[in-house]
């Protein structure tokens, strides 16, 4: 349903998954194969030149390809047929070398890898943009006190910067995983009919090496036609990233609830409104992120279900990957796009954060008070005393500080310190620094990965 594409997908990533782009990635394989076989002395250089010249998506009849797919059960067979016809019009001798020694899965799997590699470059750029925004927020708000909530209940004070740094830390791990694809998952698929390259005789390995070089893909130790762990790794990595994006959007939406109102999405005219309630400002970016990422786990499960593929080529299981894996990537990219656009414009209400710290009338500081009192009377006695004080504060509807002021061994100065949330942020600032240091090292690690 193209009308909803803007809600679920990324405009910068979608071009890689268009019909013409998908066809072009297949043709890129066929072109590189011809050049590789020419370099290996398998086919004439002139034939390779003609084949490569015709490997352009705009030369093919896409509706005819679509019509032919059901009869062939894959896209490569009718594509090779059309390409052969195009080449034959210019050089009949060259036409017989189209797709020489390869199998449909070689073309389809390698084209998918090329497609995902291209899309991942843009996805990494969006991820870096999001990480930059979150790093800036984490640093700026490292000492901004906010309620930490556990099991949906107020727990202790924390800092908003520390919460954001936790989001950033997870995204940095996903970034490392995406970068690792270049070495382990984004590899050439080339094995011929059953993976032995038998059709190429003694030239099989030579062609494979030249083909890998032509496409700038690593050459794996062996073809992987029915060994789909690389596909599952790509799916699971994007699934993990989608899960983190879902968690962040869910957290943001909870902070945006009317009763909490610590955060808000920007709301220029026409954005986030209701069709019937004039006062509403809905978190539409969070809705889009959650809608996209909620679909991903089921798709990842499909990929894992398809891991057991029969013998040297799966029947139906390999075919099920063709739309499933791209959809995982597209949905994750769409969610990332929305969050990267939202993060630098996030509205942060620090005053409301302070107000919410007082909703429990001081109960949120009970642990800090108990730990300090424990130094004077022991942990168990301190815990029991403060628990009783909390119950009295609740039953009498008094502030915990007022209760403690009349019955505690703690001085007024002690209470001033203990009821200031900025004094109970623990090691959060140092932990933020460690995460920000990791974020700043991204450029160097990326350079090392590229060289590798």
N, C-alpha and C positions, 0 to 999 in steps of 0.2 A: 504494500500500500504506500506508494511514493509520497502521498500527502503527509504522512507521518515521519518521513525520513529526517526532517530537521529536529524532531524530538528524540530520536533514538541514535542517530549516527553523526559522525563528524564530517563537516564539509571538506576538510583538508585530507581526509583519509578515503572517503567514498570514491574518488576518481580511480583509485587503484583496483576497485572491485566492480567497475562497470563492465558491461559485456565486451566492449572493444578493448579495454585494458586486459581483461582475462585472456582474450584471444591473442593479444600481442605478446603476453608472457609465454604462451604456447609457441608462438612463432619465433620468439627469441631463442627458445630451446632448439627449434629446428634449424635456425640460422647458425647458431653456435655449433650444433652437431655437424653441419656441412663443413664449416670452416675447420673444425677439429679433425674431421676425417680427411680433409685435404692435406692438413699439416702432417698427418700420420701416413700419408701416401695411399689411402684407401680409395679416394675418389679424385677425379681430376680437379685442379684448381679452378678451371673455367666453370665446371658444374657447380662448385661451391659458390662461386660468385653469382651465378644466375639464381640459385636457390635463395641465397641471402637477400638479393635484390627484391625478391617477391615475398619476403616474410614481413609484410606490412598489413596490419589489420584492415585498413581501408580498402584493400584489394579483394577482400573476401566477402562473400554473401552471407551475412550473419543470419538472416531469417531462414535461409536454406540449411545452414548448419543446425539451427534449432530444430528444424523439421526432421533432420536426419538422425538426431541423437537417440530417439527411442528405439530405432532399428539397430543401432550399433552399440547402445548401452554406455557409450562414452563420447566425449567431444573430440578426442584426438583422431579417431578414424575418419569422420567426414572432413575434418580440417586437413588432414594429410591428403585426402582425395582432392579437395579443392586446390591445395597448394601444388600438388603434382600437375593438375590441369593448367594452372597458371604458368608453371615453369615450362611445360611442354609446348606452350604457344611460342615461346622464345627459343627453346633448345630441347628438342625431343630426347637427345642423348642424356642431358642433365636430369631430365624428369625421373629417370629410373633410379637416381641416387637420393631422392627425397626420402628422409626418415630411414636411411640405410642402416640396418642392423639394430635398430631401436624397437622398443615396444611402446604401446599406448601409455602404460603406466610411467615409463621413463619421462615422457613428455608432460603428462598431467601432474605427476608429483613434483618434478623440477619446476614447472611453471608455478605451482602453488607456493613453493619455497621462494621463488623470485618475487612473487606477489606479496607474500608476507614480509619478506626482507625489505621491500620498498615501503610498504605501509608502516613497518616498525620504525623506520627512520623518522617519519612524521610523528608517530606516536611518542617516540622518545623525546622529540622536541616539545610536544605538548606536556609531557611528564616533567621535563626540566623547567618549563615555565611555571607549572603548578608548584614544583618544589621550591623555586625561587620565591614565589608569593608566600608560601607557608613559612619558609625560613625567615622572611622579613617580619611576618606576624609574630612568630615565636620569639624572635629577638626583642621586638618592640614591647611585647606584653609578657615578658618573662616574670615580672613582679606584679602583674595585674591579678589581684585575688578574685577567685571565683569558687563557687561550690563544686566540690567533687561529689559525684553521685554513684553509689553502688547499689545494685538491685533496684534501681529507679528511686532510691531514697537519698536524701542529703547525708553525706558521710563526714568529710573533713574539708577544710579549705585546701585549695591547690591554686596554681596559676593558670590563666588562660594560655600563656605562652607554652607551658609544659604540656597541656592538652594538645595544642597544635603541633608541638615538636614530636609527640607520639605518632600523629598522623604522618608527619614528614618522614620519620624513621622507617615506618612500614613501606612508604612509597620508594624510599631509597633502596630498600631490599628488592623490591620489584624491578627497579631500574637495573640493578646488577643482574637479576635473572634474565631480563630481556637482552642485555648485552652479551650474556653467555651463549645465546642462540647462535651467534656468528661462528663459534667454534664447534658446537656440538649438535645443534638442531638444523641450522640453515646449511645443509650439505647437499651435494649432487645426488640425484637418483639416476643411475644408468647401469642396466644389467642385461638388456635384451629380454628375450621371451621368458626365461626362467632364472635370470640373474647371473648366468655364466658367460655372457657375451660371446656365445659360441658362433653366432652369425658373422662375427668379425674376425674369426680365426686367431692368428697370432697377433693381430693388431688391436685386440680388444682393450688391453690395459693402456696402450699408447693413446688410443682414441679417448678413453676415459680421462686420462691426465690432461690432454689438450682441451677437452670439453670443460673440465673443471676450471681450467685457467681462463678459457674464453668467457665463462660466466662469473668468474671471481668467486667461486664456491669451493669450500674444502672438499676433497675427495675422500669419502669414507673408506674404511678397509674393505667393505663389501656392499653390494646393493642391498636395499632394505624393503623390497616389495611387500613382504608380509610381516615385517617386523616394524610395528608402528609406534614404538616407544617415543621416537622423536616427535611424532604428531601429538601424542598424548602429553609430552612435556610442554609443547607449545600451548596446547589447550589448557593444561593445568596452570601454567604460569599466568596466562591471561585471566583464567578463572580466579586465581589468587588476587591479582590486581583488581579485578572487578569487585571482589569481596571487600577489599579495603576501601574502594571508592564508595561502595554501598554503606559501609560502616561510617565513613566520614559524613556522607549525605544524611544518614539516619541521625547521627549526633547533631549535625547542624539543624535539622528539622526539629529535633527535640528542644534545642536551645531557642528556637524561633517560636515555640508555642506562646500563645497570648499570655498564659499564666507565668511564663518564665521570661520571655522577651529579652534575652541577653544578646541575641544576634538577630540579624534580619538580612534578607536579600535586598539588593537595590530595587527600587520600584518606580522607575520612570513611567510616564503616562502610557497606559495600555498594557502594562506588564503585571501579571499576577492578580488581576482583578477577578471578581465573580460575575457570572451572568445575571445574578439576581440580588446579591448583597453588596451594596455600594461601598461598605467599609472594609471589605476583605482585601488583604494583601497576601496572597498565597505563595508559598515557597516553590515556585515553578521549576527552578533549576534542580532543586532536591528531588522533586517529583520525577523529572526526566531521568536523573541519575539512577534513582531507585527503580524506575520502570525498566530501564535498560539492563541494569545489573541483576535484577531479580530473575531475568530470563537465562542468565549465563550458566548457573549450576546444572540445570537440566541438560543443557547442550554439552557441557563437559562430561557429564555422565554418559551421554551418547558416545562420545569419543572413546571413553574408557571401555564401554561395552563392546566397541568394535575392535578392541585390541587382539582378540583371538581370531586370526584370519587363516583360512584353510590353506594348508600346503604352501605353494609358492605364489599364490594370488588369491586374495579374498573374494568371495562371491557375495555381493551386496554390502558387506562390511566396509570394504574400501570405498565403494560408491557412496555410502552414507556420510563419509567425511567431507565430500566435495562442497556441500553448502553449510555443513555444521561448523567446521573450523573457521571459515571466513566470517560466519555470523557471530561467533564468539569474539573474534578480533574486532569486528565492526561495532558491536554493542559496547565492548570495553572502551574502544576509541571514542565512541559517542559520549559515554559517561565522563571520560577524562576531559573531553572537549568542554562539556558544560561546567565541570568543576574548575578547570583552569580559567575559564572566563569569569566564574563567580568569585574565586578566592581573592583577587586583588581589589574587588569592589564590595567585599563583605562588610556589612555595617555592624560595628561592635559597640555595644552599649555598656560601658564600664560602670556607669552609675547604677544600672539595674543589677549588674553583677554584685555590687556592694549591698544593695537592698536585699537581694536574695540570701546573702550570707546572714542576715538578721531574722530570717523567717522563723527560725527555731528558737529565737530569743536566747541565744547563747549556747544551746545544746551542742551545736556543731564543734564547740571548743572543748568538749568534755574529755577527749583523749589527751589533748595537750595539758589540761589541768591535772588529770589523773597522773600523767607521767612526771610532772613537776612535783606533785604532792608525794608521789612514791619515794622520792629522794629523802623525804622527811619521815614518813611513817611506814614505808614498805609498799610493795606493789599491790598485794591483795587487799590490805586495809584501805589504801587509797582508792582502788577500784570500787570497793563497796561504799565508801563514803561519798564518792562523786556520783555513783549510780543512785544513791538515796537522795542526793541533792537534786539530781535531774528529775526524779519522780516528784519531789516536792515542788520544783519549779513548774512542772506540767500541771499538777493538781491545783496549785494556787495561782496559776497563770501569771507567774512572775518571771523576770529575767534571771537566768542562772547566775549572773554576776551578783544580783541583789541577794540571792539566797546564800551564796558563798561568802559574801562580805560580812555576814553576821555569824558564820559558823565555821570558818575555815582557818587553818594555820597560815594561809597565804596572805601576804601583805597587799595593800592597795597598789603598790608598784608592781607586785607580781601579777595581780589581776589585770592591770593596764596592759602589761606585756602579753599575757595569755589570751586576752580577748581581742588582740590585733591579729587578723589573719595573715598579715605579711610576716609575722614571726613564726609561722608554722608551715612554711613551704619546704622545709627539709633541704634535701640536696637537689631540688628541682633545677636551680640555676646551673649547677655544674653538669647535670644531665643534659640540659638544653645545649650547653656549650659543646658537649661531646657529639651530639647529633648535628649541630651546625657545622662543626669541624668536618664531619663526614660529608655533609652537603657541599661544603666548599671544595672538597677534594674530588668532586665528580669529574671536573675537566681533565685532571691528570690521569684518573683511572680510565677514562674514555680514550685518551690518547694512547695509553699502554695497550688497551684492548684492540684498538685499531691497528697498531703496529704488529701485535701478535697475529 
